[in-house]
């Protein structure tokens, strides 16, 4: 069975090297919609794959980190990166170009890592991230699966290569959230009640 939760965020970027002249030469923004699709062959004690209330915690925090921020490609012009960091308190640096397809991969890796490190308490079993859909515009979206996020044919995305500005980290309910996400021994614990 598959469940879906929709999230929204506003973000600015430049997509270097693309065919569209406006997209590759000008900062522009989108009202993104992100669909997180979870799957399991089992249902929990309440007859659910995963309680939607639990999705409003760390998963929402991951996506909200990109809200009202500029997302930057680490291999972009160094002066541009320096200026964007100086003029925006909320920025993220990615190891890949900032396309909808790469947003899918980044969100998949972040959320998949979180789910794998989460201890669940309400009889949840076999809960996996099935796919991520990122709507960049009203008419266009990218959808990706595990094989896309971790593909040997695409540039590798490591958590260590994603950088969040101090202002974004200040908004997290636990300032160590990302450190904990990267720590292979840390376990996130679902609330028993939300």
C-alpha positions as a Markdown table, in Angstrom:
| # | Residue | x | y | z |
|---|---|---|---|---|
| 1 | Unk | 0.0 | 0.0 | 0.0 |
| 2 | Unk | 1.2 | 3.5 | -0.7 |
| 3 | Unk | 0.4 | 6.8 | 1.1 |
| 4 | Unk | 1.2 | 10.3 | -0.1 |
| 5 | Unk | 1.8 | 13.5 | 1.8 |
| 6 | Unk | 2.1 | 16.9 | 0.0 |
| 7 | Unk | 4.4 | 19.6 | 1.2 |
| 8 | Unk | 5.1 | 23.1 | -0.2 |
| 9 | Unk | 8.0 | 25.5 | -0.2 |
| 10 | Unk | 9.2 | 28.6 | -2.0 |
| 11 | Unk | 12.8 | 28.6 | -3.3 |
| 12 | Unk | 15.1 | 30.4 | -5.7 |
| 13 | Unk | 17.9 | 29.0 | -7.9 |
| 14 | Unk | 19.8 | 29.1 | -11.2 |
| 15 | Unk | 20.0 | 25.9 | -13.3 |
| 16 | Unk | 23.4 | 26.1 | -14.9 |
| 17 | Unk | 24.0 | 24.4 | -18.2 |
| 18 | Unk | 20.4 | 23.9 | -19.1 |
| 19 | Unk | 18.9 | 24.8 | -22.6 |
| 20 | Unk | 16.6 | 27.6 | -21.3 |
| 21 | Unk | 18.5 | 30.9 | -21.5 |
| 22 | Unk | 16.4 | 32.5 | -18.7 |
| 23 | Unk | 16.9 | 29.5 | -16.3 |
| 24 | Unk | 20.6 | 29.3 | -16.7 |
| 25 | Unk | 21.4 | 33.0 | -16.6 |
| 26 | Unk | 19.0 | 34.5 | -14.0 |
| 27 | Unk | 18.0 | 33.8 | -10.5 |
| 28 | Unk | 14.4 | 32.8 | -10.4 |
| 29 | Unk | 12.0 | 31.2 | -8.0 |
| 30 | Unk | 9.3 | 28.5 | -7.9 |
| 31 | Unk | 6.4 | 27.6 | -5.6 |
| 32 | Unk | 7.4 | 24.0 | -5.2 |
| 33 | Unk | 5.2 | 21.1 | -4.2 |
| 34 | Unk | 6.8 | 18.0 | -2.9 |
| 35 | Unk | 5.0 | 14.7 | -2.7 |
| 36 | Unk | 6.4 | 12.1 | -0.3 |
| 37 | Unk | 5.2 | 8.6 | -1.1 |
| 38 | Unk | 5.7 | 5.9 | 1.6 |
| 39 | Unk | 4.9 | 2.2 | 1.1 |
| 40 | Unk | 4.5 | -0.9 | 3.2 |
| 41 | Unk | 3.0 | -4.3 | 2.9 |
| 42 | Unk | 1.8 | -3.9 | 6.6 |
| 43 | Unk | -0.4 | -1.6 | 8.5 |
| 44 | Unk | 0.3 | -0.3 | 12.0 |
| 45 | Unk | -1.8 | -0.7 | 15.2 |
| 46 | Unk | -4.2 | 1.9 | 13.8 |
| 47 | Unk | -4.6 | 0.4 | 10.4 |
| 48 | Unk | -2.2 | 2.9 | 8.7 |
| 49 | Unk | 1.0 | 2.6 | 6.7 |
| 50 | Unk | 2.4 | 5.5 | 8.7 |
| 51 | Unk | 0.5 | 8.2 | 10.6 |
| 52 | Unk | 0.3 | 11.4 | 8.7 |
| 53 | Unk | 0.9 | 13.3 | 12.0 |
| 54 | Unk | 4.4 | 11.8 | 12.2 |
| 55 | Unk | 5.2 | 13.2 | 8.8 |
| 56 | Unk | 4.7 | 16.7 | 10.2 |
| 57 | Unk | 7.8 | 16.4 | 12.3 |
| 58 | Unk | 11.3 | 15.8 | 10.9 |
| 59 | Unk | 10.2 | 15.2 | 7.3 |
| 60 | Unk | 8.4 | 18.6 | 7.3 |
| 61 | Unk | 11.5 | 20.1 | 8.9 |
| 62 | Unk | 13.7 | 18.8 | 6.0 |
| 63 | Unk | 11.5 | 20.3 | 3.3 |
| 64 | Unk | 10.9 | 23.5 | 5.3 |
| 65 | Unk | 14.7 | 24.0 | 5.4 |
| 66 | Unk | 14.4 | 24.9 | 1.7 |
| 67 | Unk | 11.6 | 27.4 | 2.1 |
| 68 | Unk | 12.3 | 31.1 | 1.4 |
| 69 | Unk | 15.9 | 30.1 | 0.6 |
| 70 | Unk | 18.3 | 30.1 | -2.3 |
| 71 | Unk | 19.7 | 26.8 | -3.3 |
| 72 | Unk | 23.2 | 26.9 | -4.8 |
| 73 | Unk | 25.3 | 24.5 | -6.8 |
| 74 | Unk | 28.7 | 24.1 | -5.1 |
| 75 | Unk | 30.6 | 24.2 | -8.5 |
| 76 | Unk | 29.0 | 27.5 | -9.5 |
| 77 | Unk | 31.1 | 30.7 | -9.9 |
| 78 | Unk | 32.9 | 31.4 | -6.5 |
| 79 | Unk | 32.0 | 35.1 | -6.6 |
| 80 | Unk | 28.4 | 34.3 | -7.2 |
| 81 | Unk | 28.3 | 31.9 | -4.3 |
| 82 | Unk | 30.0 | 34.4 | -2.0 |
| 83 | Unk | 27.6 | 37.1 | -3.0 |
| 84 | Unk | 24.5 | 34.9 | -2.5 |
| 85 | Unk | 25.7 | 33.8 | 0.9 |
| 86 | Unk | 26.3 | 37.5 | 1.8 |
| 87 | Unk | 22.9 | 38.7 | 0.7 |
| 88 | Unk | 20.7 | 35.8 | 1.9 |
| 89 | Unk | 20.5 | 34.4 | 5.4 |
| 90 | Unk | 18.8 | 31.3 | 4.1 |
| 91 | Unk | 20.9 | 29.3 | 1.6 |
| 92 | Unk | 21.7 | 25.7 | 0.9 |
| 93 | Unk | 24.6 | 24.4 | -1.1 |
| 94 | Unk | 24.1 | 21.1 | -3.0 |
| 95 | Unk | 26.8 | 19.0 | -4.7 |
| 96 | Unk | 24.7 | 18.8 | -7.8 |
| 97 | Unk | 23.1 | 21.3 | -10.2 |
| 98 | Unk | 19.8 | 22.7 | -8.8 |
| 99 | Unk | 17.2 | 21.1 | -11.1 |
| 100 | Unk | 13.9 | 19.5 | -10.1 |
| 101 | Unk | 15.4 | 16.1 | -10.8 |
| 102 | Unk | 18.2 | 16.7 | -8.4 |
| 103 | Unk | 15.8 | 18.1 | -5.8 |
| 104 | Unk | 14.0 | 14.8 | -6.1 |
| 105 | Unk | 17.3 | 12.9 | -5.4 |
| 106 | Unk | 18.3 | 15.2 | -2.5 |
| 107 | Unk | 14.9 | 14.9 | -0.8 |
| 108 | Unk | 14.9 | 11.1 | -1.4 |
| 109 | Unk | 18.4 | 10.7 | 0.2 |
| 110 | Unk | 17.5 | 13.0 | 3.2 |
| 111 | Unk | 14.1 | 11.4 | 3.9 |
| 112 | Unk | 15.3 | 7.9 | 3.2 |
| 113 | Unk | 18.1 | 8.3 | 5.7 |
| 114 | Unk | 15.8 | 9.7 | 8.3 |
| 115 | Unk | 13.3 | 6.8 | 7.9 |
| 116 | Unk | 16.1 | 4.2 | 8.2 |
| 117 | Unk | 17.3 | 5.8 | 11.4 |
| 118 | Unk | 13.8 | 6.2 | 13.0 |
| 119 | Unk | 12.6 | 3.9 | 15.8 |
| 120 | Unk | 8.8 | 3.5 | 15.4 |
| 121 | Unk | 6.4 | 2.6 | 18.3 |
| 122 | Unk | 3.0 | 2.0 | 16.9 |
| 123 | Unk | 3.4 | -1.3 | 15.1 |
| 124 | Unk | 4.8 | 0.2 | 11.8 |
| 125 | Unk | 6.6 | -2.4 | 9.7 |
| 126 | Unk | 8.5 | -2.3 | 6.5 |
| 127 | Unk | 7.9 | 1.4 | 5.9 |
| 128 | Unk | 9.9 | 2.6 | 3.0 |
| 129 | Unk | 10.2 | 5.7 | 0.9 |
| 130 | Unk | 8.6 | 4.7 | -2.4 |
| 131 | Unk | 9.3 | 7.9 | -4.4 |
| 132 | Unk | 9.5 | 11.6 | -4.3 |
| 133 | Unk | 7.7 | 13.9 | -6.7 |
| 134 | Unk | 8.8 | 17.6 | -7.0 |
| 135 | Unk | 6.5 | 19.9 | -8.8 |
| 136 | Unk | 8.5 | 22.9 | -10.0 |
| 137 | Unk | 5.7 | 24.5 | -11.9 |
| 138 | Unk | 2.0 | 24.0 | -12.2 |
| 139 | Unk | 2.5 | 21.8 | -15.3 |
| 140 | Unk | 5.9 | 20.2 | -14.8 |
| 141 | Unk | 7.3 | 17.8 | -12.2 |
| 142 | Unk | 10.1 | 15.2 | -11.7 |
| 143 | Unk | 9.6 | 11.9 | -10.0 |
| 144 | Unk | 12.3 | 9.7 | -8.6 |
| 145 | Unk | 12.8 | 6.4 | -6.9 |
| 146 | Unk | 15.6 | 4.8 | -4.9 |
| 147 | Unk | 17.5 | 3.7 | -8.0 |
| 148 | Unk | 17.5 | 7.3 | -9.1 |
| 149 | Unk | 18.6 | 8.7 | -5.8 |
| 150 | Unk | 21.5 | 6.3 | -5.4 |
| 151 | Unk | 22.3 | 5.7 | -9.2 |
| 152 | Unk | 25.8 | 4.8 | -10.2 |
| 153 | Unk | 25.1 | 6.7 | -13.5 |
| 154 | Unk | 24.5 | 10.0 | -11.8 |
| 155 | Unk | 26.7 | 12.3 | -9.7 |
| 156 | Unk | 26.8 | 10.9 | -6.1 |
| 157 | Unk | 25.0 | 12.9 | -3.4 |
| 158 | Unk | 26.5 | 12.5 | 0.1 |
| 159 | Unk | 24.9 | 14.1 | 3.2 |
| 160 | Unk | 28.3 | 15.5 | 4.0 |
| 161 | Unk | 28.2 | 17.5 | 0.7 |
| 162 | Unk | 24.9 | 19.3 | 1.5 |
| 163 | Unk | 25.4 | 22.5 | 3.5 |
| 164 | Unk | 22.6 | 24.5 | 5.3 |
| 165 | Unk | 23.2 | 28.1 | 6.4 |
| 166 | Unk | 23.2 | 29.0 | 10.1 |
| 167 | Unk | 19.8 | 30.8 | 9.7 |
| 168 | Unk | 18.2 | 27.5 | 8.5 |
| 169 | Unk | 19.9 | 25.5 | 11.3 |
| 170 | Unk | 18.6 | 28.1 | 13.8 |
| 171 | Unk | 15.0 | 27.2 | 12.7 |
| 172 | Unk | 15.4 | 23.5 | 13.4 |
| 173 | Unk | 13.8 | 22.3 | 16.7 |
| 174 | Unk | 17.2 | 20.7 | 17.5 |
| 175 | Unk | 20.2 | 22.6 | 16.2 |
| 176 | Unk | 22.0 | 19.2 | 15.9 |
| 177 | Unk | 19.4 | 17.7 | 13.6 |
| 178 | Unk | 21.7 | 17.5 | 10.6 |
| 179 | Unk | 24.7 | 16.3 | 12.6 |
| 180 | Unk | 22.4 | 13.6 | 14.0 |
| 181 | Unk | 21.1 | 12.7 | 10.6 |
| 182 | Unk | 24.7 | 12.1 | 9.4 |
| 183 | Unk | 25.7 | 10.2 | 12.5 |
| 184 | Unk | 25.4 | 6.5 | 11.6 |
| 185 | Unk | 24.8 | 5.6 | 15.3 |
| 186 | Unk | 22.1 | 8.2 | 16.1 |
| 187 | Unk | 18.5 | 7.0 | 16.3 |
| 188 | Unk | 15.5 | 9.3 | 15.8 |
| 189 | Unk | 12.6 | 8.2 | 18.0 |
| 190 | Unk | 9.0 | 8.8 | 16.8 |
| 191 | Unk | 6.8 | 10.5 | 19.4 |
| 192 | Unk | 4.2 | 8.1 | 20.9 |
| 193 | Unk | 1.6 | 10.8 | 20.4 |
| 194 | Unk | 1.5 | 13.8 | 18.1 |
